[in-house]
Amino acid sequence: MKWRVAIVAVTVAVGLAAAYNNRAWVYKKRGFLYAASGNSERAIADYDEAIRLDRDYADAYEDRGVTYSRRGDFDRAIADLDEAIRLDPKAALFYNNRASAYGRKGDLDRAIADYDEAIRLDPTRFHPNYYRGNAYKTKGEFDRAIADYDEAIRLEPNDAYAYNNRGLAYFGKGDYVRAIADYYQALALARDHDRDLTAEVRDNLERARTARRKADGPATGISP
């Protein structure tokens, strides 16, 4: 309901803004609200209009690119984010979002290069470190992944996903003790608010316990 109210309010603002120079901003804002409510078709139509009104509107290209990426149209997403970066090459968020599109397309090397740039421009952001860690983990470069998760956890110490994924990286290295410790931490953080993640972490934890028992042998007396 709140999205409908917000969209109606911005729709009214589109008309009121006709006599001013902020029409592109209003269309972009309404596009953002449509995207957030799940209506990507109307969102893209509004971003199109914002860009028609202002060809140098970097944020409108960025928002349209993110919307295309969420729809799985990665080539269009990357093209829009290329333009956003051309217009504003110091915006760390633009590199982060293009990296996400590259990663979802399966081009992990380009994704990592963009995360590198996002981190260089703004080393205080959690997401580029976390998602670069995911890319390294997918490539099997577990030490690099762990280093990124370490930094992500330093920036956001209560993020259950970062602990779970660092546990997966430790598991990939065969370090089951550290993996189990991270899974317990992820469970403590996720249990009350994320059932799907909690179920995933419990599966990961059981897998790590089993692997540890097999690695250590039956005579160690390890508790389950």
Sequence and secondary structure as in RCSB ss.txt:
>XXXX:A:sequence
MKWRVAIVAVTVAVGLAAAYNNRAWVYKKRGFLYAASGNSERAIADYDEAIRLDRDYADAYEDRGVTYSRRGDFD
RAIADLDEAIRLDPKAALFYNNRASAYGRKGDLDRAIADYDEAIRLDPTRFHPNYYRGNAYKTKGEFDRAIADYD
EAIRLEPNDAYAYNNRGLAYFGKGDYVRAIADYYQALALARDHDRDLTAEVRDNLERARTARRKADGPATGISP
>XXXX:A:secstr
 HHHHHHHHHHHHHHHGGGSS HHHHHHHHHHHHHHTT HHHHHHHHHHHHHH TT HHHHHHHHHHHHHTT HH
HHHHHHHHHHHH TT HHHHHHHHHHHHHHT HHHHHHHHHHHHHH TT HHHHHHHHHHHHHHT HHHHHHHHH
HHHHH TT HHHHHHHHHHHHHHT HHHHHHHHHHHHHHHTTT HHHHHHHHHHHHHHHHHHHHHH TTS    
